């Protein structure tokens, strides 16, 4: 299982980093295609998802897909089983999951730069967040791509609640494309609840991640929906589910990757020359037993392990 909740010092460091990165978020359209009512010029839409093997909150599949637009055909897919060391802490999901998704985007840039998505849809929230900086914002700033957060459930922040008023607003969504704003007690609109198709009465929750305005984000998400979940995220999730079925028993040849949870881009070990504050990695060989190893520093750094092989740092 994942490690226990990090200490107060780590959480304060994460909060400071969120605040620093949040200053780089752009809450407006930056691309020409966003200004067109039919998104003329948009050709590639990406989706990312990270899902855990049933019964294990440390083994997951990180998936990135790129679809053509507007016909939504799969052009590229990347699905990798990973080990997740950072625990889940509400409001800090990006420190648990973003490193794997950033690496997937980097692999795409290295392997197929011509298929780099022009926008990413994220299974999670953007500015609809405790501190206005969810995983979609985090990924947007780190990849410098337009990003949109799409959540299946309402994150109850700034006075937003699944109360009778919210349920009544959902009932008023009569057809696909109907929306209502998610306005917090601060008076700020944090996102939109969207009925994404006629087949489902359950809304999805759309919020700005980076380099998009909310209106454009909602229009684009709706245009990507054949079902309740927009196709880029749905396709990424389907790869995740297929991988889970294949890897439940963890074949001896499965390669697992773990990343630094101190900084989103890692430290000197996993992504030179970045140096993570508070890095305690021990550079020493670890040998002996087979199987997935637990070693000093392994919970923090991006080293690759192969089941059935000794591990060294």
C-alpha positions as CSV (number, residue, x, y, z in Angstrom):
1,X,0.0,0.0,0.0
2,X,1.0,3.6,-0.4
3,X,3.0,5.3,2.3
4,X,1.2,7.3,5.0
5,X,0.3,10.9,4.7
6,X,3.4,13.1,4.4
7,X,4.4,15.4,7.2
8,X,3.4,19.0,7.7
9,X,6.7,20.2,6.2
10,X,6.1,18.3,3.0
11,X,2.5,19.6,2.7
12,X,3.7,23.2,3.2
13,X,6.3,22.7,0.5
14,X,3.7,21.3,-1.8
15,X,1.4,24.3,-1.1
16,X,4.2,26.7,-1.9
17,X,5.0,24.9,-5.1
18,X,1.3,25.0,-6.1
19,X,1.2,28.7,-5.4
20,X,4.4,29.3,-7.5
21,X,3.1,27.2,-10.4
22,X,-0.4,28.7,-10.2
23,X,1.1,32.1,-11.1
24,X,1.8,30.7,-14.6
25,X,-1.7,29.6,-15.3
26,X,-3.3,31.4,-18.3
27,X,-7.1,31.5,-18.0
28,X,-7.8,32.6,-21.6
29,X,-7.6,31.2,-25.1
30,X,-4.1,31.4,-26.6
31,X,-4.6,29.4,-29.9
32,X,-6.1,30.6,-33.1
33,X,-8.3,27.5,-33.4
34,X,-9.9,28.3,-30.0
35,X,-11.4,31.5,-31.5
36,X,-13.2,29.6,-34.3
37,X,-16.7,28.4,-33.6
38,X,-16.0,25.0,-35.2
39,X,-12.4,24.9,-33.8
40,X,-11.0,25.1,-37.4
41,X,-7.3,24.3,-37.2
42,X,-7.6,21.9,-34.3
43,X,-6.4,18.4,-35.5
44,X,-5.2,16.5,-32.4
45,X,-6.8,16.2,-29.0
46,X,-5.1,14.3,-26.2
47,X,-6.5,12.5,-23.2
48,X,-4.7,11.2,-20.1
49,X,-5.8,8.9,-17.3
50,X,-4.2,7.1,-14.4
51,X,-6.0,4.2,-12.9
52,X,-5.1,1.7,-10.2
53,X,-5.1,-2.1,-10.3
54,X,-8.0,-3.3,-8.3
55,X,-7.1,-3.9,-4.7
56,X,-3.7,-2.2,-4.9
57,X,-3.2,1.6,-4.6
58,X,0.4,1.5,-5.6
59,X,0.3,-0.2,-9.0
60,X,-1.4,1.8,-11.7
61,X,-1.5,2.3,-15.4
62,X,-0.7,5.7,-16.8
63,X,-2.2,6.3,-20.2
64,X,-2.0,9.0,-22.9
65,X,-3.9,8.9,-26.2
66,X,-4.0,11.3,-29.0
67,X,-7.2,11.4,-31.2
68,X,-7.8,13.1,-34.5
69,X,-10.2,16.0,-34.5
70,X,-13.1,16.2,-35.2
71,X,-13.5,12.5,-36.1
72,X,-11.9,11.3,-32.9
73,X,-9.9,8.4,-34.3
74,X,-7.0,7.1,-32.2
75,X,-3.6,8.3,-33.7
76,X,-1.3,7.4,-30.8
77,X,-1.5,5.6,-27.5
78,X,0.9,5.0,-24.6
79,X,0.1,2.9,-21.7
80,X,2.6,2.0,-19.0
81,X,2.3,0.2,-15.7
82,X,3.8,2.2,-12.9
83,X,4.3,2.1,-9.1
84,X,3.0,5.1,-7.2
85,X,4.8,6.0,-4.0
86,X,3.2,9.3,-3.0
87,X,0.1,8.9,-0.9
88,X,-3.2,10.4,-1.9
89,X,-3.8,13.7,-0.1
90,X,-6.9,15.8,-0.9
91,X,-5.8,18.8,-2.9
92,X,-2.4,17.4,-3.9
93,X,-3.4,14.7,-6.4
94,X,-0.8,16.1,-8.9
95,X,2.1,15.2,-6.7
96,X,0.9,11.6,-6.8
97,X,0.1,11.2,-10.4
98,X,1.4,14.1,-12.6
99,X,5.0,12.9,-12.9
100,X,3.9,9.7,-14.8
101,X,1.6,11.7,-17.1
102,X,4.3,14.3,-17.8
103,X,6.7,11.5,-18.7
104,X,4.1,10.1,-21.1
105,X,3.9,13.5,-22.8
106,X,7.7,13.6,-23.0
107,X,7.8,10.1,-24.6
108,X,5.3,11.3,-27.2
109,X,7.4,14.3,-28.0
110,X,10.5,12.1,-28.4
111,X,8.9,9.4,-30.4
112,X,6.2,11.1,-32.5
113,X,6.6,14.9,-32.2
114,X,4.2,15.4,-35.2
115,X,1.4,13.9,-33.1
116,X,1.8,16.2,-30.1
117,X,-1.7,17.1,-29.0
118,X,-2.9,20.7,-29.4
119,X,-4.9,20.3,-26.2
120,X,-5.1,17.8,-23.4
121,X,-8.2,16.7,-21.6
122,X,-7.5,15.5,-18.0
123,X,-9.4,13.1,-15.9
124,X,-9.5,15.5,-12.9
125,X,-10.0,19.1,-12.0
126,X,-8.3,22.3,-13.0
127,X,-9.2,25.6,-11.2
128,X,-12.1,23.8,-9.5
129,X,-9.8,23.0,-6.6
130,X,-9.1,23.9,-3.0
131,X,-6.4,26.3,-4.0
132,X,-7.4,26.9,-7.6
133,X,-4.7,24.6,-8.9
134,X,-5.8,21.0,-9.6
135,X,-4.0,18.4,-11.7
136,X,-5.2,19.8,-15.0
137,X,-3.6,23.1,-14.1
138,X,-0.4,21.3,-12.9
139,X,-0.1,19.4,-16.1
140,X,-0.9,22.4,-18.2
141,X,1.9,24.5,-16.7
142,X,4.4,21.6,-16.8
143,X,3.7,20.6,-20.4
144,X,2.8,24.2,-21.6
145,X,-0.2,22.7,-23.4
146,X,-3.8,24.0,-23.3
147,X,-5.4,21.7,-20.7
148,X,-9.0,21.1,-19.6
149,X,-10.1,19.4,-16.4
150,X,-13.0,17.0,-16.7
151,X,-14.2,15.4,-13.5
152,X,-16.9,12.8,-13.0
153,X,-17.8,14.0,-9.5
154,X,-18.2,17.4,-7.9
155,X,-15.3,18.5,-5.8
156,X,-16.9,20.2,-2.8
157,X,-14.9,23.4,-2.3
158,X,-15.6,27.1,-1.8
159,X,-19.1,26.2,-0.6
160,X,-20.0,23.9,-3.5
161,X,-22.0,21.0,-2.2
162,X,-24.1,18.1,-3.4
163,X,-27.1,19.6,-1.7
164,X,-30.7,19.8,-2.9
165,X,-30.0,23.0,-4.9
166,X,-27.3,21.2,-6.8
167,X,-29.6,18.2,-7.4
168,X,-32.3,20.5,-8.7
169,X,-29.9,22.2,-11.0
170,X,-28.9,18.7,-12.4
171,X,-32.6,17.9,-12.9
172,X,-32.9,21.1,-15.0
173,X,-30.3,19.8,-17.5
174,X,-32.8,18.6,-20.0
175,X,-30.6,17.8,-23.0
176,X,-27.0,17.3,-24.1
177,X,-25.1,20.6,-24.0
178,X,-27.1,22.1,-21.1
179,X,-24.9,23.6,-18.4
180,X,-25.0,25.5,-15.2
181,X,-22.1,27.5,-13.5
182,X,-20.4,26.2,-10.4
183,X,-20.2,29.4,-8.4
184,X,-18.5,29.3,-5.0
185,X,-19.4,31.4,-2.0
186,X,-16.4,33.6,-3.0
187,X,-18.5,34.6,-6.0
188,X,-16.0,33.1,-8.4
189,X,-17.2,30.7,-11.2
190,X,-14.9,27.7,-10.7
191,X,-16.2,25.6,-13.6
192,X,-19.4,24.3,-15.3
193,X,-21.6,21.3,-14.8
194,X,-22.3,19.9,-18.3
195,X,-24.8,17.4,-19.5
196,X,-22.5,15.9,-22.1
197,X,-25.0,13.7,-24.0
198,X,-28.7,12.8,-24.1
199,X,-27.9,9.3,-23.0
200,X,-26.7,10.2,-19.6
201,X,-28.5,12.5,-17.0
202,X,-25.3,12.6,-14.9
203,X,-23.3,15.8,-15.6
204,X,-19.5,16.1,-15.8
205,X,-17.6,19.0,-14.3
206,X,-15.5,21.0,-16.6
207,X,-12.9,23.5,-15.4
208,X,-10.0,25.5,-16.9
209,X,-6.6,23.9,-16.7
210,X,-4.3,26.2,-18.7
211,X,-4.4,28.3,-21.8
212,X,-8.1,28.2,-22.3
213,X,-11.1,30.1,-21.2
214,X,-14.0,28.3,-19.6
215,X,-16.4,28.9,-22.5
216,X,-14.0,27.3,-25.0
217,X,-13.3,24.5,-22.6
218,X,-16.9,23.5,-22.3
219,X,-17.5,23.8,-26.1
220,X,-14.6,21.6,-26.9
221,X,-15.4,19.0,-24.2
222,X,-19.0,18.8,-25.6
223,X,-17.7,18.3,-29.1
224,X,-15.6,15.4,-28.0
225,X,-18.5,13.5,-26.3
226,X,-20.1,10.5,-27.9
227,X,-21.0,9.3,-24.4
228,X,-20.9,10.9,-21.0
229,X,-17.1,10.9,-20.8
230,X,-15.3,12.8,-23.6
231,X,-13.7,10.5,-26.0
232,X,-10.0,11.3,-25.4
233,X,-10.4,10.5,-21.6
234,X,-12.7,7.5,-22.4
235,X,-10.1,6.1,-24.8
236,X,-7.3,6.6,-22.3
237,X,-9.4,4.9,-19.6
238,X,-10.1,2.0,-21.8
239,X,-6.4,1.4,-22.3
240,X,-6.0,1.6,-18.6
241,X,-8.7,-1.0,-18.0
242,X,-7.2,-3.4,-20.6
243,X,-3.8,-3.0,-19.0
244,X,-5.2,-3.7,-15.6
245,X,-6.8,-7.0,-16.8
246,X,-3.4,-8.1,-18.2
247,X,-1.3,-7.0,-15.3
248,X,-3.3,-8.0,-12.3
249,X,-0.9,-10.9,-11.6
250,X,2.2,-8.8,-12.6
251,X,4.1,-10.9,-15.0
252,X,7.8,-11.3,-14.1
253,X,8.8,-9.2,-17.1
254,X,6.6,-6.2,-16.4
255,X,8.6,-3.0,-16.1
256,X,7.4,-0.7,-13.3
257,X,8.4,2.9,-12.9
258,X,8.4,5.1,-9.8
259,X,8.8,8.8,-9.7
260,X,10.0,11.5,-7.4
261,X,7.1,12.8,-5.2
262,X,9.1,15.7,-3.9
263,X,9.0,17.7,-7.0
264,X,6.7,17.2,-10.1
265,X,9.7,17.1,-12.4
266,X,11.8,15.0,-10.1
267,X,15.3,15.5,-8.8
268,X,18.9,14.9,-9.9
269,X,18.4,11.1,-9.9
270,X,15.3,10.9,-12.0
271,X,15.4,14.0,-14.1
272,X,18.8,15.8,-14.1
273,X,19.7,18.4,-13.3
274,X,16.6,19.2,-11.1
275,X,17.4,18.9,-7.4
276,X,14.6,18.3,-5.1
277,X,14.6,20.0,-1.8
278,X,14.9,17.5,1.0
279,X,16.1,14.7,-1.3
280,X,17.3,11.8,0.9
281,X,18.1,9.2,-1.8
282,X,20.9,6.8,-0.9
283,X,23.1,6.0,-3.8
284,X,24.0,2.4,-3.0
285,X,23.5,-0.9,-4.7
286,X,20.7,-3.1,-3.5
287,X,20.8,-6.8,-4.4
288,X,19.7,-10.2,-3.3
289,X,16.1,-11.1,-3.4
290,X,13.9,-11.0,-6.5
291,X,10.7,-9.2,-7.0
292,X,9.7,-5.6,-6.7
293,X,12.3,-4.0,-4.3
294,X,11.8,-1.4,-1.6
295,X,15.1,0.5,-1.2
296,X,16.2,3.8,0.4
297,X,15.0,6.7,-1.7
298,X,12.8,4.4,-3.9
299,X,9.7,6.1,-2.7
300,X,10.9,9.4,-4.0
301,X,12.9,8.9,-7.2
302,X,12.3,7.9,-10.8
303,X,14.2,4.6,-11.0
304,X,13.0,1.7,-13.2
305,X,12.6,-1.7,-11.6
306,X,12.1,-5.0,-13.3
307,X,10.4,-7.7,-11.4
308,X,12.7,-10.7,-10.9
309,X,15.9,-8.6,-11.1
310,X,18.0,-7.0,-8.4
311,X,17.6,-3.2,-8.1
312,X,20.4,-0.7,-7.9
313,X,20.5,3.1,-7.6
